């Protein structure tokens, strides 16, 4: 008598036998059903297992009707298998937050961001499209993404201003910056700390107009010839113009979180403004401003201002020169710090004239009348050309504003789009919160991209950042932020929904009567933890006049320009240093049926 085998062996053998039996039974059923429906000669319906035997021995005749029923049976089975596989795969592709979409904005709420809504706005905002029968999507507005509930495409119109807060490595360049740049029909201004955005968009923008790249640190232009220079003093005719330029030097050189000194900081900024005005009206260069700032006894700037009819700015400079040594030294030291980026020869070459015919002067007033593209590159930090990036950005925006005033409807057509990537690091426009709503009415939409809300507070202060965030018509959050205060605020704005809890109670003891009650309670649609861990490929979209929406991002890899962008990358980045891979979630479709909108 042999010893019994291990329990695992018996279980495996049982599973094999069971699987074989089920397969045989299914096959027998597949033969029996066509016979049952067709009832050919000899069929007596003696059972599922008997039918194959009778058919094999010739007791039953297989007819054409049996074949037809068998084919239909195979077709139905195939459809059921395919449908089950599709439903299973769709369920797998949903992220852990997708169910929240049914409690957020619906199609009616977001009508103004729909293709029809932005097309209607485009006819009103752009005089050139008023009589166009069919307006292309890119002429209507900038794509944002697609709603999870219903899959409706969302676009911002040409009067919508946007603030995007996406943490590092969440796809803001892939899903927001690049698609907006390549699709914009008009002049485009781009700021960035990396050259990958130029690699991806260069060829498509070149098809629309001339490419201008301001890159003193050679972030993208390494090994390439300088193509432009820009005169920061062009267009400075008043002390107000000079103060605006001085403001950019002051903001860029201030460390995040550093408090302004109530006396020395404004005094240094005013001194630089007066010197900038002197250089502009005296036909000097911006380098002369630095030379005056490092020589506290030099009154050349005051003399130029007095001769040009600016006596009070001249008196202001002389007043500082005649201050006590310690006070004068503090003010001039602040001015020198503001202008320190001009000490780097590689920087000054981009803001002073050159004899090379290959280096053309960039003129903002000419640029806004074209469909050209301007890339502004800087790594940020003290001593970098970040003040010049901010100043040139402001010069282009102001040129667009002036041109809009004489354009039909007082709007630029086509619009001037500014994509301010890494704005808190390299494009610290102090007046940006105040200008946001103003530029929206002039056909100058701006997309300001930040890595966190706290970044904005460092640049514009708590109230300034709140003003910027509130002034934006479109606000998006793409995840990756670990700021509980900001996430709590967003969670509150997204809102709550009703959930029903079920509780069971028993009266008495033993076999007492049991009762079941259902109690409604309020619960956050997306709590702080879910917003912190928002999956890549998902974004929350806040728009004026509508509840927040959960949307799927629109990376360029899935857009209409994907092949052209890949070709541009292959041309300009042959070493493929940038990882453009997408996570699986962001490239797949979603199950709109599972996210059916609630009836409101």
C-alpha positions in Angstrom: 0.0 0.0 0.0 1.6 3.3 -1.1 1.7 6.3 1.1 -0.6 9.2 0.3 1.0 12.1 -1.6 1.3 15.6 -0.3 -1.9 17.7 0.1 -0.7 20.2 -2.5 -0.3 17.4 -5.1 -3.9 16.2 -4.5 -5.2 19.8 -4.8 -3.3 20.3 -8.1 -4.6 17.1 -9.5 -8.1 18.0 -8.5 -7.8 21.4 -10.2 -6.6 19.7 -13.4 -9.4 17.2 -13.4 -11.9 19.9 -12.7 -10.6 22.1 -15.5 -10.6 19.2 -18.0 -14.2 18.3 -17.0 -15.4 21.9 -17.4 -13.8 22.2 -20.8 -15.4 18.9 -22.0 -18.8 20.0 -20.7 -18.5 23.4 -22.4 -17.6 21.7 -25.7 -20.5 19.3 -25.4 -22.8 22.2 -24.7 -21.5 24.0 -27.7 -22.5 21.0 -29.9 -25.8 20.4 -28.2 -27.2 24.0 -28.5 -27.2 24.2 -32.4 -28.8 20.7 -32.4 -31.4 21.8 -29.9 -32.3 24.8 -32.0 -32.2 23.2 -35.4 -33.6 19.8 -34.4 -32.1 17.8 -37.4 -33.2 14.2 -38.2 -32.4 11.8 -35.4 -32.2 14.4 -32.6 -34.1 13.2 -29.6 -32.6 15.6 -26.9 -31.3 12.8 -24.7 -28.9 15.3 -22.9 -25.9 17.5 -23.4 -23.4 14.7 -23.1 -25.3 12.3 -25.4 -25.5 14.7 -28.3 -21.8 14.6 -29.3 -21.8 10.8 -29.1 -24.9 10.5 -31.3 -23.5 12.9 -33.8 -20.2 11.0 -33.9 -21.9 7.7 -34.5 -24.2 9.0 -37.2 -27.4 8.8 -35.2 -27.9 12.5 -35.7 -27.5 14.3 -39.0 -25.7 17.7 -39.0 -27.5 20.1 -41.3 -27.0 23.6 -42.7 -29.3 25.0 -40.0 -27.0 23.5 -37.4 -24.0 25.2 -39.0 -25.8 28.6 -39.0 -26.7 28.3 -35.3 -23.2 27.2 -34.5 -21.7 30.3 -36.3 -24.1 32.5 -34.4 -23.1 30.9 -31.1 -19.4 31.5 -31.8 -20.1 35.1 -32.7 -22.1 35.8 -29.5 -19.4 34.1 -27.4 -16.7 36.2 -29.1 -18.6 39.4 -28.4 -19.1 38.5 -24.7 -15.4 37.7 -24.3 -14.3 40.9 -26.0 -16.8 43.0 -24.0 -15.6 41.5 -20.8 -11.9 42.1 -21.7 -12.7 45.7 -22.7 -14.6 46.4 -19.4 -11.8 44.9 -17.4 -9.1 46.8 -19.1 -11.1 50.1 -18.8 -11.5 49.5 -15.1 -7.8 49.0 -14.8 -7.1 52.3 -16.6 -9.0 54.4 -14.1 -7.0 56.1 -11.4 -7.9 56.1 -7.7 -9.4 59.6 -7.9 -11.5 59.3 -11.0 -14.7 58.5 -9.2 -14.7 62.0 -7.8 -15.4 63.4 -11.2 -19.1 62.6 -11.0 -19.5 65.0 -8.0 -17.7 67.9 -9.8 -18.5 70.2 -12.7 -20.6 68.8 -15.5 -20.8 69.7 -19.2 -23.3 72.5 -18.7 -21.1 74.1 -16.0 -18.1 74.1 -18.3 -19.9 75.3 -21.5 -17.7 78.4 -21.7 -14.6 76.2 -21.9 -16.1 73.8 -24.4 -15.1 73.8 -28.1 -18.4 75.6 -29.0 -18.0 78.1 -26.2 -14.4 79.1 -27.1 -15.3 79.2 -30.8 -18.1 81.7 -30.0 -15.7 83.7 -27.9 -13.1 83.7 -30.7 -15.6 85.3 -33.2 -16.2 88.0 -30.6 -12.6 88.6 -29.6 -10.8 88.3 -32.9 -12.0 90.6 -35.7 -10.3 88.4 -38.3 -12.6 85.4 -37.4 -15.9 87.2 -37.3 -16.9 86.0 -40.8 -15.0 82.7 -40.9 -17.4 79.8 -41.3 -15.3 77.1 -39.7 -12.8 78.2 -37.1 -9.9 75.8 -36.4 -9.6 74.6 -32.8 -6.2 76.3 -32.3 -7.6 79.6 -33.6 -10.4 79.4 -31.0 -8.3 78.9 -27.8 -5.6 77.0 -25.9 -6.3 73.4 -25.0 -6.4 72.6 -21.3 -7.4 68.9 -21.2 -10.5 66.6 -21.3 -13.0 66.2 -18.5 -13.1 62.8 -16.8 -16.9 63.0 -16.7 -18.0 62.8 -20.3 -14.6 63.4 -22.0 -15.4 67.0 -23.1 -12.4 69.0 -24.4 -11.6 72.1 -22.4 -10.0 75.2 -23.9 -9.2 78.6 -22.5 -10.3 81.5 -24.7 -8.1 84.4 -25.8 -9.2 86.6 -22.8 -8.6 83.9 -20.2 -5.5 84.3 -18.0 -4.1 81.1 -16.4 -2.1 80.1 -13.4 -0.8 76.5 -13.3 0.6 75.0 -10.2 2.3 71.6 -10.9 5.0 70.1 -8.8 8.3 68.8 -10.2 8.0 65.9 -12.7 4.3 66.1 -13.0 4.2 66.9 -16.7 3.6 70.6 -16.8 6.0 71.1 -19.8 4.6 68.1 -21.6 0.9 68.7 -21.0 0.6 72.5 -20.8 3.6 74.5 -22.1 4.5 72.6 -25.3 0.9 72.1 -26.6 0.1 75.8 -26.0 3.3 77.0 -27.7 3.1 74.9 -30.9 -0.6 75.6 -31.4 -0.6 79.4 -30.8 -1.4 81.2 -34.1 0.2 84.5 -33.1 3.4 85.8 -31.5 4.6 83.7 -28.7 6.9 84.5 -25.7 8.3 81.6 -23.7 10.5 81.6 -20.6 12.3 78.5 -19.4 15.3 77.2 -17.4 15.9 74.2 -19.8 16.5 73.8 -23.5 14.1 70.9 -23.9 11.2 73.2 -24.5 13.1 74.8 -27.5 14.0 71.3 -28.9 10.3 70.3 -28.9 8.8 73.4 -30.4 11.5 75.0 -32.6 10.5 73.5 -35.9 6.7 74.1 -35.6 7.2 77.7 -34.5 9.7 78.2 -37.3 6.9 77.4 -39.7 4.9 80.3 -38.3 7.7 83.0 -38.1 11.2 83.9 -37.1 12.8 82.3 -34.0 14.4 84.6 -31.5 16.4 83.1 -28.6 17.7 85.2 -25.7 20.2 82.8 -24.0 23.1 84.6 -22.3 24.0 81.5 -20.3 24.0 79.2 -23.4 21.5 76.8 -21.9 20.3 75.9 -25.4 22.7 77.9 -27.6 25.9 76.0 -26.6 28.0 75.8 -29.7 25.6 78.0 -31.7 26.1 81.6 -32.8 24.3 84.4 -30.9 21.4 85.5 -33.0 20.1 88.7 -31.3 20.9 91.5 -28.9 18.4 93.7 -27.0 18.7 97.2 -25.8 17.0 97.4 -22.4 17.0 101.3 -22.6 15.0 101.4 -25.9 11.7 103.1 -25.2 12.6 104.7 -21.9 11.5 108.3 -22.1 10.2 109.0 -18.7 11.2 108.3 -15.1 8.2 106.0 -14.8 9.6 103.9 -17.6 12.9 103.8 -15.9 11.4 102.8 -12.6 9.6 99.9 -14.2 12.9 98.6 -15.6 14.7 99.2 -12.2 12.0 97.2 -10.5 13.0 94.1 -12.5 16.6 94.4 -11.4 15.5 94.8 -7.8 13.0 91.9 -7.8 15.3 89.4 -9.5 18.3 89.9 -7.1 16.2 89.6 -3.9 16.5 86.2 -2.3 13.2 84.4 -1.7 11.7 85.3 1.7 14.1 88.3 2.2 12.4 91.3 3.6 12.8 94.7 1.9 14.6 97.3 4.0 12.3 100.3 4.3 15.0 102.8 3.5 17.9 101.3 1.6 16.1 99.1 -0.8 13.7 101.8 -2.2 16.6 104.3 -2.3 18.8 101.9 -4.2 16.0 101.2 -6.7 15.3 104.9 -7.2 19.0 105.5 -7.8 19.2 102.8 -10.4 16.0 104.2 -12.1 17.5 107.7 -12.3 20.7 106.3 -13.8 18.8 104.2 -16.3 16.9 107.3 -17.4 20.2 109.2 -17.8 21.7 106.4 -19.9 18.6 106.3 -22.1 18.2 110.0 -22.8 22.0 110.4 -23.1 22.5 107.8 -25.7 24.6 105.6 -23.4 24.4 101.9 -22.8 23.2 99.9 -19.8 26.9 99.2 -19.0 27.3 102.9 -18.2 24.7 102.5 -15.5 26.8 99.9 -13.8 29.9 102.1 -14.0 28.1 105.0 -12.4 26.8 102.6 -9.7 30.3 101.5 -8.7 31.6 105.1 -8.4 29.6 106.9 -5.8 31.4 110.2 -6.6 30.6 110.2 -10.3 27.9 112.8 -11.1 27.8 112.2 -14.9 24.3 110.8 -14.7 23.0 113.8 -12.9 24.6 116.2 -15.4 23.1 114.3 -18.4 19.6 114.4 -16.7 19.9 118.1 -16.0 20.9 118.9 -19.6 18.1 116.7 -21.0 15.4 118.5 -18.9 15.1 116.2 -16.0 16.1 118.4 -13.0 14.4 116.5 -10.2 15.9 113.1 -11.1 19.3 114.9 -11.4 18.8 116.4 -7.9 17.9 112.9 -6.6 21.2 111.5 -7.7 23.2 114.5 -6.4 21.3 114.1 -3.1 22.6 110.5 -2.7 26.1 111.6 -3.6 26.1 114.2 -0.9 24.8 111.9 1.8 27.0 110.8 4.7 29.5 108.2 3.7 27.8 105.3 5.5 24.4 106.1 4.1 25.6 106.7 0.6 27.7 103.5 0.7 24.6 101.4 1.6 22.5 102.9 -1.2 25.2 102.4 -3.8 26.0 98.9 -2.5 22.3 98.0 -3.1 22.4 99.5 -6.6 25.5 97.5 -7.4 23.9 94.3 -6.2 20.8 94.9 -8.4 23.1 95.3 -11.5 25.6 92.5 -10.8 24.4 90.5 -13.7 26.0 93.1 -16.0 29.5 92.2 -14.8 29.4 88.9 -16.7 30.8 89.4 -20.3 28.6 86.6 -21.6 25.6 88.5 -20.4 26.5 92.0 -21.6 27.1 90.7 -25.1 23.4 90.2 -25.4 22.4 93.8 -24.3 25.0 95.8 -26.1 25.4 96.5 -29.9 27.6 94.3 -32.0 29.2 94.7 -35.4 28.3 91.2 -36.5 25.7 91.3 -39.3 24.4 87.9 -38.0 23.3 89.4 -34.7 20.1 91.4 -35.2 18.6 93.8 -32.7 15.4 92.5 -31.1 12.7 95.2 -31.1 9.6 94.3 -29.0 7.3 96.7 -30.9 8.2 94.9 -34.2 7.8 91.5 -32.6 4.2 91.9 -31.5 3.2 92.7 -35.0 4.4 89.3 -36.3 3.8 85.6 -35.6 7.4 85.1 -34.4 8.6 83.2 -31.3 10.8 84.5 -28.5 12.5 82.1 -26.1 14.0 83.6 -22.9 16.5 81.3 -21.1 18.0 81.6 -17.7 18.9 79.3 -14.8 17.8 81.8 -12.2 19.6 82.8 -9.0 21.9 85.8 -8.0 24.1 87.1 -10.7 22.2 85.4 -13.5 20.4 87.2 -16.4 17.0 86.7 -14.7 16.6 90.5 -14.3 16.9 90.9 -18.1 14.5 88.0 -18.7 11.9 89.7 -16.6 12.7 93.1 -18.2 12.4 91.8 -21.7 9.2 89.9 -20.9 7.7 93.1 -19.6 8.9 95.1 -22.6 7.2 92.6 -25.0 4.0 92.7 -22.9 4.0 96.5 -22.9 4.6 96.6 -26.6 1.6 94.3 -27.1 -0.5 96.6 -24.9 0.4 99.7 -27.0 -0.3 97.9 -30.2 -3.6 96.6 -28.9 -4.8 100.1 -28.2 -4.8 100.9 -31.9 -6.1 97.4 -33.0 -9.8 96.6 -33.8 -11.6 96.1 -30.5 -8.5 97.2 -28.7 -7.2 93.5 -28.8 -4.3 91.9 -30.5 -5.3 89.6 -33.4 -3.8 87.1 -33.5 -3.2 87.2 -29.8 0.2 87.4 -28.1 0.6 84.3 -25.9 3.1 84.4 -23.0 4.0 81.0 -21.4 5.9 81.9 -18.3 7.4 78.6 -17.2 9.4 78.8 -14.0 8.1 82.3 -13.5 9.0 82.4 -9.8 12.7 81.7 -10.6 13.5 83.7 -13.8 10.6 86.0 -14.5 9.7 87.9 -11.3 7.3 90.6 -12.7 6.4 92.5 -9.5 3.3 94.0 -11.1 2.0 90.7 -12.6 -0.9 90.3 -10.2 -2.2 93.8 -11.0 -1.7 93.3 -14.7 -3.4 89.9 -15.0 -7.0 91.0 -15.6 -5.8 94.0 -17.6 -3.9 92.0 -20.2 -6.8 89.6 -20.6 -8.9 92.3 -22.2 -6.1 93.2 -24.7 -5.6 89.8 -26.4 -2.5 89.1 -24.4 -3.2 85.8 -22.5 -0.6 84.6 -20.0 0.0 81.2 -18.6 2.1 81.5 -15.5 3.5 78.1 -14.4 4.7 77.6 -10.8 5.9 74.6 -8.9 4.0 75.5 -5.8 1.8 78.2 -4.3 4.6 79.0 -1.8 6.8 79.9 -4.7 4.4 82.6 -5.6 4.3 83.9 -2.0 8.1 84.3 -2.1 7.9 86.5 -5.2 4.7 88.5 -4.8 3.9 88.1 -1.1 0.9 86.4 0.4 -1.6 89.0 -0.7 0.0 89.4 -4.1 -0.1 85.7 -4.8 -3.7 85.5 -3.6 -4.5 88.3 -6.0 -2.7 86.6 -8.9 -4.5 83.3 -8.2 -7.9 85.0 -7.9 -7.4 87.1 -11.0 -6.8 84.1 -13.2 -9.8 82.9 -15.2 -8.3 79.4 -15.4 -6.4 77.8 -12.6 -5.1 74.3 -12.8 -3.5 71.9 -10.3 -1.5 69.0 -11.6 -0.4 67.4 -8.4 3.0 67.0 -6.8 2.6 69.7 -4.2 3.2 69.0 -0.5 1.7 72.2 1.1 -1.1 71.2 3.5 -2.4 74.8 3.7 -2.7 75.2 0.0 -4.1 71.7 -0.5 -6.7 72.3 2.3 -7.8 75.5 0.6 -8.2 73.7 -2.7 -10.1 70.8 -1.1 -12.6 73.3 0.4 -13.0 74.9 -3.0 -13.7 71.6 -4.7 -16.4 71.0 -2.1 -18.3 68.2 -0.5 -20.9 65.6 -1.5 -23.5 63.5 0.4 -22.7 59.9 1.4 -25.0 57.5 3.1 -23.8 55.4 6.1 -25.6 52.2 7.0 -25.9 51.1 10.7 -27.5 48.0 12.2 -28.8 47.8 15.8 -30.5 44.9 17.7 -33.1 45.5 20.4 -33.2 43.3 23.5 -30.9 40.2 23.8 -30.6 37.0 22.1 -33.0 36.9 19.1 -34.2 40.5 19.5 -35.5 42.6 16.7 -32.9 44.0 14.3 -33.2 47.4 12.7 -31.2 49.0 9.9 -30.9 52.8 9.5 -29.3 55.0 6.8 -27.8 58.4 7.7 -26.6 61.0 5.2 -23.4 62.9 5.9 -21.1 65.3 4.1 -17.7 64.3 2.8 -14.9 66.0 0.9 -14.9 65.2 -2.8 -11.1 65.2 -2.8 -9.3 65.4 0.5 -5.8 66.8 1.1 -4.2 63.4 0.9 -5.8 62.7 -2.5 -4.8 66.1 -3.9 -1.2 65.6 -2.7 -1.0 62.2 -4.4 -3.0 63.2 -7.5 -1.9 60.7 -10.2 0.1 61.9 -13.1 -2.3 62.3 -16.1 -5.0 64.0 -13.9 -5.5 67.6 -13.2 -8.0 69.8 -11.3 -9.3 72.7 -13.4 -10.8 75.8 -11.6 -12.5 78.3 -13.9 -14.5 81.4 -13.3 -18.2 80.9 -12.7 -18.0 77.1 -12.6 -17.4 74.3 -10.1 -14.0 72.7 -10.3 -13.6 69.8 -12.7 -11.4 66.7 -12.7 -9.7 66.4 -16.1 -7.3 64.2 -18.0 -4.2 66.0 -19.1 -3.4 66.5 -22.8 0.3 65.6 -23.3 1.8 66.5 -26.7 2.5 62.8 -27.4 -1.3 62.2 -27.8 -2.0 65.4 -29.7 -2.1 66.4 -33.4 1.4 67.7 -33.5 3.1 64.6 -32.0 5.0 63.5 -35.1 6.2 67.1 -35.9 7.4 67.5 -32.3 9.3 64.2 -32.3 10.9 65.3 -35.5 11.9 68.6 -34.0 13.4 66.9 -30.9 15.3 64.5 -33.2 16.8 67.5 -35.1 17.8 69.6 -32.1 18.4 67.0 -29.4 20.0 64.1 -31.2 21.4 62.7 -28.0 17.9 62.4 -26.5 18.9 63.8 -23.1 15.4 64.5 -22.1 13.1 61.7 -21.0 9.8 62.3 -22.8 8.3 59.0 -21.7 4.7 59.1 -20.4 3.3 57.0 -17.6 0.7 54.6 -18.7 -2.3 56.3 -17.1 -1.9 59.6 -19.0 -1.9 58.1 -22.5 -5.0 55.9 -22.2 -8.7 56.7 -22.6 -11.0 56.7 -19.7 -14.3 54.9 -19.0 -16.8 57.7 -19.5 -19.7 55.4 -18.7 -18.3 54.6 -15.3 -18.1 58.4 -14.7 -21.6 59.3 -15.9 -22.5 62.8 -14.8 -25.0 63.2 -12.0 -28.3 64.8 -12.9 -28.5 68.4 -11.6 
